[in-house]
Amino acid sequence: MPREEVHPRLFFSEADVVRLIEKAEALPWLYSPIVKRCEQVLKTPPADFSDYKRRGRAYRRLLELSFLYALTGEEQYAERAKNILFQILNWEKWIRTPSYPSINCVLAYDWLFSSLDGEEKAEIVEALIARALKPFQRILSERSEWWTRDARSNWCSVTHSQIGITALGIAERYEEVEPLVENCLRGVLAVLDAGGVDGGWDEGVGYWGYGIGEAVRFAEALKKASNSRVNLFNHPYLKVTGDFGLYLETPDGGCFNFADCGYHPPNPWLMAKLAAEQRNPYWQWCAERNLQADIHSFLWYDPELDAEKPRIPPSKHFRGIEVAVVRSGWGGRDVFLGFKSGATVAHHGHLDINSFMLSAFGRRLVRDLGAWSYADHVFWDRSGPRWDFDANATVGHNVLLVDGEGQRYGSESFGKIVKFISTEDWDIIVGDGSKVYGELLESFLRYVIYLKPHLFLIIDDVESRAPRRFEWLLHYMGGVEAKHGWFLVRNDTASLDFQVLRPKQVEGMTVIKAERLSTYIDQHNLQRSYVNRYLSVSPLHRSTVCRFIILMYVHPTDPNYVRTWYAEVVKEATDKSEVKVTAEGWSYHVSVNFAEKAVEVRKEMELSL
């Protein structure tokens, strides 16, 4: 544990500065924008950040100015940074948990250290101890906050990691630092232990980037403080979790945005740091596609590690969190489908078991609504109000409604991927959602059969005790047009043909093109409006047994497009369905045995006459 006042030290030392200056000269695209932003700040009068509501801008300016001072020694950066720092220290309250402002203040303290006088140092340290470290210790001892008891939440990682870094930053001035850092280490280890065996995180890509990102920042600071004696990068989870970002990034540069997650790529600096620590060229490839000019990307991107386009299977099942992705390859126009099962009680989770999203040819075609702007406490009330927001509820996902109702929330409501098979010619996902509709359903199995590279067959086998109305939802992107017996979705460069093979049209079917507008005041007191557009397909009559068989074919948008594929159900029985699909010179014979949850696929070349 540091006992001498030597700074900077958290993420780099004084001895590293020469190397970092050389790196800045070699990578101006990562470094120069930081300088330009700070130069622009210096051209304007000091900003008033006395209101914590402007915290985001305050933190960014504080850190970038402090960072440039650490590298250049130019006092103009330090003076402006200190102006912001002492405004933050004087905020009446530090929101969320005290860790949130403390991590930014301690990094500024670390980087500005040589420009601070004795009184300034004492004031900063006193504030960090009184407003962050001691409140955290009290909360931890009393277990008074929910995140102290739940390692599956990003907030458990964020608080333990940020307080741990804060303690390491002022270790020589805080006598209780060792037990505090040990407790922070236990908290972070619990988070890493809770991650999926394949590196997945059930809060989604966005909160993975935040929560695991903070754990990685703590890991780096602890590694340096202990002279590598404590190296969390050797934890099994951190050895594999880069795969989560790699696989869930979509070919068009977004992500499979299940849960409260925007359509953004995985945290670039996190991917860069994981790649550097594990020497993984595929993770480096993902990082390089998305790197931004920020401090952490600059510090942790290793240009000596050669990036390599992945040469590993493009499809993967993330066990434990029960998420799967299938794709045709690793190119920017390749086909991608993400499938979501797992727990409804995951933090930031949605009622989306057995849902999916689809992209191809550089565009999304079937979407997940992702995250809507948060709305104070009601947004988190899982007893009911949270599910009034379409993005969180089943009606906002590509799955079933039963009698107009969606899935249930609770520890007993969960799904599981019971089968995942990936081959050169096809992939198969079988998701069991039987437990997520409460009394509405007895059984719900969804079969996703990906016939590479452009065909998807989705078969839902559904049973209930009482007659129900079953609705199959598709949230399309772009526009949709009804054809003769099928639908055409167009979104710029990409198109999707969509045909309902079952239920039979001759037996009666209801198709609804829905557009729901939701409007509310969010947590920032801003008016928000969101549109939820989807197609709904259902049998005309209620029943206790229903089988949906849906064929989807993706292709580039062409104004002269003529459909050349063909699909039909060739055999049906109580426990079996057989479908034949012909496309692109091949015939696929797909047989599903529902009793055994088994799928057989046979592929044959079409003979030309």
C-alpha positions in Angstrom: 0.0 0.0 0.0 1.5 3.4 -0.9 2.9 5.2 2.1 4.9 8.0 0.4 3.4 11.0 -1.3 4.5 10.2 -4.8 2.2 11.3 -7.6 1.0 10.6 -10.2 0.7 6.9 -9.4 -2.9 5.6 -10.0 -2.8 4.9 -13.7 0.7 6.1 -14.6 3.8 7.4 -12.8 6.2 10.3 -13.3 8.5 7.8 -15.0 5.8 7.0 -17.5 5.4 10.6 -18.7 8.2 10.5 -21.3 6.7 7.4 -22.8 3.3 8.9 -22.8 4.6 12.1 -24.6 6.1 9.8 -27.2 2.9 8.0 -27.5 1.0 11.3 -28.0 3.4 12.1 -30.9 2.8 8.7 -32.4 -0.9 8.7 -32.0 -2.1 12.3 -32.5 -5.6 11.1 -33.5 -6.0 9.9 -29.9 -4.3 12.7 -28.1 -4.7 16.0 -30.1 -8.5 16.2 -29.7 -8.0 16.2 -25.9 -5.5 19.1 -26.3 -7.9 21.0 -28.6 -10.8 20.6 -26.2 -8.7 22.0 -23.3 -7.3 24.9 -25.4 -10.9 25.8 -26.2 -11.8 25.8 -22.5 -8.9 28.1 -21.8 -10.2 30.6 -24.3 -13.4 31.0 -22.4 -14.0 32.4 -18.9 -14.1 29.9 -16.1 -17.4 28.1 -16.1 -19.8 28.1 -13.1 -20.1 24.4 -12.0 -21.5 25.2 -8.6 -24.7 23.3 -9.6 -24.1 19.6 -9.6 -26.6 19.1 -12.4 -23.8 20.1 -14.8 -21.6 17.4 -13.4 -20.9 15.5 -16.6 -19.3 18.5 -18.3 -17.5 19.4 -15.0 -15.9 16.0 -14.7 -14.7 15.8 -18.3 -13.1 19.2 -18.2 -11.6 18.5 -14.8 -10.0 15.3 -15.8 -8.7 16.4 -19.2 -7.2 19.6 -17.9 -5.6 17.7 -15.0 -4.3 15.0 -17.3 -2.6 17.6 -19.6 -1.0 19.2 -16.7 0.5 15.9 -15.6 2.0 15.4 -19.0 3.1 18.9 -19.8 3.5 20.7 -16.5 1.8 23.8 -17.9 0.2 25.7 -15.1 -2.6 27.1 -17.2 -4.1 23.7 -17.3 -3.7 23.2 -13.5 -5.2 26.5 -12.6 -8.4 26.0 -14.6 -8.6 22.4 -13.4 -8.3 23.5 -9.7 -11.1 26.1 -10.3 -13.4 23.2 -11.2 -12.1 20.8 -8.6 -12.8 23.1 -5.7 -16.3 23.9 -7.0 -17.0 20.1 -6.9 -15.7 19.9 -3.4 -18.1 22.6 -2.3 -21.2 21.0 -3.8 -23.8 20.7 -1.0 -24.4 17.1 -1.8 -22.5 14.5 -3.8 -25.2 12.6 -5.7 -25.8 9.0 -6.1 -23.1 7.5 -3.8 -20.1 9.5 -2.7 -18.0 7.4 -5.1 -19.3 9.2 -8.1 -17.6 12.6 -7.6 -14.8 11.2 -5.5 -13.2 9.2 -8.4 -13.0 12.3 -10.5 -11.6 14.3 -7.6 -9.0 11.8 -6.7 -7.7 11.4 -10.2 -7.4 15.2 -10.4 -5.6 15.2 -7.1 -3.2 12.5 -8.4 -2.5 14.4 -11.7 -2.4 17.9 -10.2 -0.4 17.0 -7.1 2.8 19.0 -7.9 0.7 22.2 -8.5 -1.2 21.9 -5.2 0.0 23.7 -2.0 -0.3 22.2 1.4 -3.6 23.7 2.2 -5.2 22.6 -1.1 -4.0 19.1 -0.6 -5.3 19.0 2.9 -8.7 20.3 1.8 -9.0 17.8 -1.0 -8.0 14.8 1.2 -10.3 15.9 4.1 -13.3 16.1 1.7 -12.5 12.7 0.2 -12.3 11.1 3.6 -15.3 12.8 5.1 -17.6 12.7 2.1 -16.6 9.5 0.4 -14.5 7.0 2.3 -16.1 7.2 5.7 -19.7 7.2 4.4 -18.8 4.2 2.3 -17.4 2.3 5.3 -20.5 3.1 7.3 -22.8 1.9 4.5 -20.7 -1.3 4.1 -20.7 -2.1 7.8 -24.5 -1.6 8.0 -25.3 -3.1 4.6 -27.7 -0.2 4.4 -27.7 0.1 0.6 -29.0 -2.5 -1.8 -25.8 -2.7 -3.8 -23.8 -4.0 -0.9 -25.9 -7.2 -1.1 -26.0 -7.8 -4.8 -22.9 -8.5 -6.8 -24.8 -8.9 -10.0 -25.4 -5.2 -10.3 -23.0 -2.8 -12.0 -23.5 -0.4 -9.1 -21.8 -2.9 -6.7 -18.8 -2.8 -9.0 -18.9 1.0 -9.6 -19.0 1.9 -5.9 -16.4 -0.6 -4.7 -14.1 0.2 -7.5 -14.3 4.0 -7.3 -13.9 4.1 -3.6 -11.0 1.7 -3.8 -9.3 3.9 -6.3 -10.0 6.9 -4.1 -8.5 5.2 -1.1 -5.4 4.2 -3.1 -5.0 7.8 -4.2 -4.7 9.2 -0.7 -3.4 6.0 1.0 -0.6 7.7 2.9 -3.0 10.2 4.4 -5.7 7.7 5.6 -4.8 5.3 8.4 -7.8 3.0 7.7 -6.8 2.5 4.1 -5.8 -1.2 4.2 -9.1 -2.7 5.6 -11.0 -0.3 3.3 -9.1 -1.4 0.1 -9.5 -5.0 1.2 -13.3 -4.6 1.5 -13.3 -2.9 -2.0 -11.3 -5.8 -3.4 -13.8 -8.3 -1.9 -16.7 -6.4 -3.5 -15.0 -6.3 -6.9 -14.1 -10.0 -6.7 -17.7 -10.8 -5.9 -18.8 -9.0 -9.1 -16.2 -10.8 -11.2 -17.2 -14.1 -9.7 -20.9 -13.3 -10.6 -20.2 -12.8 -14.3 -21.1 -15.4 -16.8 -18.7 -18.3 -17.4 -18.2 -17.2 -21.0 -17.7 -13.5 -20.0 -21.3 -12.4 -20.3 -23.1 -9.8 -18.2 -26.9 -9.9 -17.9 -27.4 -6.1 -17.5 -26.4 -5.7 -21.2 -23.5 -4.3 -23.1 -23.8 -0.7 -21.8 -23.8 -1.5 -18.1 -21.1 -4.1 -18.8 -18.9 -1.3 -20.2 -19.6 0.8 -17.1 -19.6 -1.7 -14.3 -16.8 -4.0 -15.6 -15.0 -0.9 -16.9 -14.8 0.5 -13.3 -13.6 -2.9 -12.1 -10.8 -2.7 -14.6 -9.9 0.8 -13.6 -9.6 -0.5 -10.0 -7.6 -3.5 -11.2 -5.1 -1.2 -12.9 -4.7 1.1 -9.8 -4.4 -1.9 -7.5 -1.9 -3.6 -9.8 0.3 -0.5 -9.7 -0.1 0.1 -6.0 0.9 -3.5 -5.2 3.8 -3.7 -7.8 1.7 -6.4 -9.6 1.4 -8.6 -6.5 -2.3 -8.2 -6.7 -3.3 -8.6 -10.4 -7.1 -8.9 -11.0 -6.4 -9.3 -14.7 -5.6 -12.9 -13.9 -9.2 -13.5 -12.7 -10.9 -16.0 -15.0 -13.7 -13.6 -15.9 -11.4 -10.8 -17.1 -9.6 -13.4 -19.2 -12.7 -14.1 -21.2 -15.1 -11.2 -20.9 -13.7 -9.3 -23.9 -15.6 -11.9 -26.0 -18.8 -10.4 -24.7 -18.0 -7.1 -26.3 -16.5 -8.7 -29.4 -19.5 -10.9 -30.2 -22.3 -8.5 -29.2 -21.0 -5.7 -31.4 -23.2 -5.7 -34.5 -21.6 -5.5 -37.9 -22.8 -2.0 -38.4 -21.1 -0.7 -35.2 -23.9 -0.9 -32.7 -24.6 -3.8 -30.3 -27.2 -6.3 -29.4 -28.8 -3.7 -27.1 -30.9 -5.9 -24.7 -31.8 -4.4 -21.3 -31.3 -0.7 -20.6 -28.8 -0.2 -23.4 -28.4 2.2 -26.3 -27.4 1.1 -29.7 -23.7 1.8 -29.3 -20.5 -0.3 -29.6 -19.0 -1.9 -26.5 -16.8 0.4 -24.4 -13.8 1.0 -26.6 -11.2 1.7 -23.9 -12.4 -1.3 -22.0 -11.9 -3.5 -25.0 -8.5 -1.9 -25.6 -7.4 -2.5 -22.0 -8.6 -6.1 -21.9 -6.9 -6.7 -25.3 -3.6 -5.3 -24.0 -3.7 -7.3 -20.7 -4.7 -10.6 -22.4 -2.7 -9.9 -25.6 -5.9 -10.7 -27.6 -5.7 -9.5 -31.2 -9.5 -10.0 -31.8 -10.4 -7.8 -28.9 -7.9 -5.3 -30.2 -9.7 -5.4 -33.6 -13.0 -4.6 -31.9 -11.3 -1.8 -29.9 -9.7 -0.2 -32.9 -13.0 0.0 -34.8 -14.4 2.2 -32.1 -11.6 4.0 -30.2 -12.4 7.6 -29.3 -10.0 10.4 -28.3 -10.3 10.2 -24.5 -7.9 9.8 -21.6 -8.5 6.1 -21.0 -8.3 5.1 -24.7 -5.0 7.0 -25.0 -3.6 5.4 -21.8 -4.6 1.9 -22.5 -4.6 1.3 -26.2 -1.5 -0.6 -27.0 -0.4 0.1 -30.6 2.2 -2.6 -30.4 -0.5 -5.3 -30.3 -1.5 -6.1 -33.8 -5.2 -6.3 -34.4 -6.6 -9.2 -36.3 -10.0 -9.8 -37.8 -11.4 -12.7 -35.8 -10.7 -16.2 -37.1 -13.0 -17.9 -34.6 -16.6 -19.2 -34.9 -18.8 -16.2 -35.5 -21.7 -17.6 -33.3 -21.7 -18.1 -29.6 -23.9 -18.9 -26.6 -23.0 -17.0 -23.5 -24.0 -19.5 -20.8 -25.3 -18.3 -17.5 -26.8 -15.1 -18.8 -28.5 -17.1 -21.6 -27.7 -14.8 -24.5 -26.7 -16.1 -27.9 -25.6 -14.5 -31.2 -25.4 -16.0 -34.6 -23.8 -14.3 -37.6 -22.6 -15.0 -41.1 -19.2 -13.6 -40.6 -17.1 -10.8 -39.2 -17.6 -8.3 -42.0 -19.4 -4.9 -41.9 -22.3 -6.2 -44.0 -22.6 -9.6 -42.5 -25.9 -11.0 -41.0 -26.3 -10.8 -37.2 -29.0 -12.1 -34.9 -29.0 -11.7 -31.2 -31.2 -13.9 -29.0 -32.1 -13.1 -25.4 -33.2 -15.5 -22.7 -32.2 -15.5 -19.0 -33.5 -13.9 -15.8 -36.2 -11.3 -15.7 -34.8 -10.0 -12.4 -31.5 -8.9 -13.9 -30.8 -5.3 -13.0 -31.7 -3.1 -15.9 -33.5 -6.1 -17.4 -36.6 -6.2 -19.5 -39.4 -8.6 -20.0 -37.9 -9.9 -23.1 -37.3 -13.7 -22.8 -37.0 -15.4 -26.2 -36.8 -12.1 -28.0 -34.3 -11.3 -30.8 -32.9 -8.5 -33.0 -31.6 -8.8 -36.5 -29.3 -6.7 -38.7 -27.8 -7.3 -42.2 -26.1 -5.4 -45.0 -25.1 -2.6 -42.6 -28.6 -1.8 -41.2 -30.9 -3.0 -38.4 -34.0 -4.7 -39.7 -35.6 -6.1 -36.5 -34.9 -3.9 -33.5 -34.8 -4.0 -29.7 -36.1 -0.7 -28.4 -33.2 -0.6 -25.9 -33.1 2.1 -23.3 -35.6 4.9 -23.0 -34.8 7.9 -20.9 -35.1 7.1 -17.2 -38.0 8.6 -15.2 -37.3 9.1 -11.5 -38.4 6.4 -9.1 -41.3 4.9 -11.1 -39.0 3.7 -13.8 -37.5 1.3 -11.2 -40.7 0.2 -9.5 -40.8 -3.4 -10.7 -44.1 -4.1 -9.0 -45.8 -2.5 -12.0 -44.9 1.0 -13.2 -41.6 0.0 -14.8 -43.5 -2.2 -17.2 -45.7 0.7 -18.3 -42.8 1.9 -20.5 -42.9 0.0 -23.8 -39.1 -0.3 -24.0 -39.0 -2.3 -20.8 -42.2 -4.4 -21.3 -42.9 -7.4 -23.5 -44.8 -5.2 -26.0 -41.5 -3.6 -26.9 -39.8 -6.8 -27.9 -39.9 -9.4 -30.6 -41.7 -12.1 -28.7 -45.3 -13.1 -27.7 -48.2 -11.4 -26.1 -50.8 -13.6 -24.6 -54.4 -12.2 -24.3 -52.7 -8.8 -24.7 -50.4 -9.4 -21.7 -46.7 -9.7 -21.5 -44.2 -11.6 -19.4 -44.1 -11.7 -15.6 -41.3 -10.3 -13.4 -39.8 -12.3 -10.6 -37.2 -14.8 -9.5 -39.4 -17.7 -10.7 -39.8 -16.1 -14.1 -36.8 -16.9 -16.2 -35.8 -18.4 -19.5 -33.0 -20.7 -20.6 -31.3 -21.6 -23.9 -31.8 -25.4 -23.8 -29.9 -26.0 -27.0 -27.3 -24.2 -29.1 -25.7 -25.8 -32.1 -23.4 -24.0 -34.6 -22.2 -25.5 -37.8 -20.8 -24.2 -41.1 -24.2 -24.2 -42.8 -26.7 -23.6 -40.0 -27.1 -22.6 -36.4 -29.8 -23.6 -34.0 -31.0 -21.9 -30.8 -33.8 -23.4 -28.7 -35.1 -21.1 -26.0 -37.5 -22.2 -23.2 -39.7 -19.4 -22.0 -42.3 -21.6 -20.3 -41.9 -19.9 -16.9 -42.2 -16.3 -17.9 -45.9 -15.9 -18.6 -47.2 -17.0 -15.2 -50.7 -18.6 -15.4 -51.1 -17.6 -19.0 -48.9 -20.3 -20.5 -48.0 -23.9 -19.8 -45.2 -24.1 -22.4 -43.3 -21.8 -24.7 -40.4 -23.1 -26.8 -38.9 -20.9 -29.5 -36.7 -22.5 -32.2 -34.4 -20.2 -34.2 -32.9 -22.0 -37.1 -30.4 -19.9 -39.1 -29.9 -21.3 -42.6 -26.7 -19.5 -43.6 -26.2 -16.9 -44.8 -29.6 -15.2 -45.4 -32.5 -17.3 -44.1 -34.1 -17.6 -40.7 -36.8 -20.0 -39.6 -38.5 -19.1 -36.3 -40.9 -21.7 -34.9 -42.8 -21.1 -31.6 -44.5 -24.0 -29.9 -47.0 -22.7 -27.4 -49.5 -24.3 -25.0 -52.0 -23.0 -22.4 -54.6 -24.5 -20.2 -57.4 -22.1 -21.2 -58.0 -20.8 -24.7 -55.9 -17.8 -25.3 -55.1 -15.2 -28.0 -51.5 -15.5 -29.0 -49.7 -12.5 -30.7 -46.4 -12.7 -32.5 -44.6 -9.3 -32.5 -42.0 -8.0 -35.0 -40.5 -4.6 -34.3 -39.2 -3.6 -37.8 -36.9 -0.8 -38.8 -37.6 1.4 -41.8 -40.9 0.8 -43.7 -43.0 -2.3 -44.2 -45.1 -3.2 -47.2 -47.7 -6.0 -47.5 -47.2 -8.3 -50.5 -49.2 -11.2 -51.7 -48.9 -13.5 -48.6 -45.8 -12.0 -47.2 -44.3 -8.7 -46.0 -41.3 -6.7 -47.2 -39.3 -4.5 -44.7 -36.9 -2.0 -46.2 -34.4 0.0 -44.2 -32.0 1.9 -46.5 -29.5 -0.6 -47.8 -31.1 -3.7 -46.3 -34.4 -5.5 -46.7 -36.2 -8.3 -45.0 -38.8 -10.7 -46.5 -41.2 -11.9 -43.8 -43.7 -14.7 -44.3 -46.1 -16.3 -41.9 -46.3 -20.1 -42.7 -48.3 -20.9 -39.6 -51.0 -20.1 -38.6 -52.6 -20.7 -41.9 -54.3 -17.8 -43.5 -57.2 -20.0 -44.6 -57.9 -20.8 -40.9 -58.1 -17.1 -40.1 -55.4 -14.6 -39.1 -55.3 -11.1 -37.6 -52.4 -8.8 -38.7 -52.0 -5.5 -37.0 -49.6 -2.7 -37.9 -49.2 -0.9 -34.6 -47.7 2.4 -33.7 -47.8 3.4 -30.0 -46.7 6.8 -28.8 -45.4 7.2 -25.3 -44.8 10.6 -23.7 -43.6 11.4 -20.2 -41.3 13.7 -18.1 -37.9 12.1 -17.5 -35.6 12.4 -14.5 -34.1 15.6 -15.9 -37.5 17.2 -16.1 -37.5 16.9 -19.9 -40.4 16.0 -22.1 -39.7 12.7 -23.8 -41.7 11.0 -26.7 -41.0 7.6 -28.1 -42.7 5.6 -30.8 -43.1 1.8 -30.7 -43.8 0.4 -34.2 -44.4 -3.3 -34.8 -46.4 -5.9 -36.7 -48.6 -8.2 -34.7 -49.7 -11.6 -36.1 -52.2 -13.8 -34.4 -54.7 -16.6 -35.2 -58.2 -15.3 -35.6 -59.5 -17.6 -32.9 -58.4 -18.4 -29.4 -56.9 -21.8 -28.7 -54.9 -23.8 -26.1 -52.3 -24.8 -28.6 -50.6 -22.6 -31.2 -47.6 -23.0 -33.5 -46.1 -20.0 -35.2 -43.8 -20.8 -38.2 -42.1 -17.6 -39.6 -39.7 -17.4 -42.4 -37.4 -14.4 -42.7 -35.0 -13.8 -45.7 -32.5 -10.9 -45.7 -31.1 -9.3 -48.8 -29.7 -6.0 -50.1 -32.3 -3.4 -51.1 -33.0 -3.4 -54.8 -35.7 -1.4 -56.5 -36.1 -4.2 -59.0 -36.2 -6.9 -56.4 -38.1 -10.1 -57.3 -38.6 -12.7 -54.7 -36.9 -16.0 -55.7 -37.2 -18.0 -52.4 -40.0 -20.4 -51.5 -41.1 -22.0 -48.3 -43.8 -24.4 -47.3 -44.8 -26.7 -44.4 -44.6 -30.1 -45.9 -45.6 -32.2 -42.8 -47.4 -31.6 -39.5 -48.2 -33.6 -36.5 -48.9 -33.0 -32.8 -45.2 -33.3 -31.9 -43.5 -32.5 -35.3 -43.3 -30.0 -38.1 -41.3 -30.2 -41.3 -40.5 -27.2 -43.5 -38.9 -27.0 -46.9 -37.2 -23.8 -47.9 -35.7 -23.1 -51.3 -33.4 -20.1 -51.9 -30.2 -19.2 -53.6 -29.8 -22.5 -55.4 -30.3 -24.7 -52.3 -33.1 -26.6 -50.7 -33.3 -26.9 -46.9 -35.4 -29.5 -45.2 -36.0 -28.6 -41.5 -37.6 -31.1 -39.2 -38.5 -30.2 -35.6 -39.4 -32.8 -33.0 -41.1 -30.8 -30.3 -41.3 -33.6 -27.8 -37.5 -34.0 -27.8 -36.7 -30.4 -28.6 -34.7 -31.7 -31.5 -34.0 -30.1 -34.9 -32.7 -31.8 -38.0 -31.5 -29.9 -41.1 -30.8 -31.3 -44.5 -29.3 -29.1 -47.2 -29.4 -30.1 -50.9 -28.4 -28.3 -54.1 -31.3 -27.5 -56.3 -31.0 -29.1 -59.7 -31.6 -26.9 -62.7 -33.7 -28.3 -65.5 
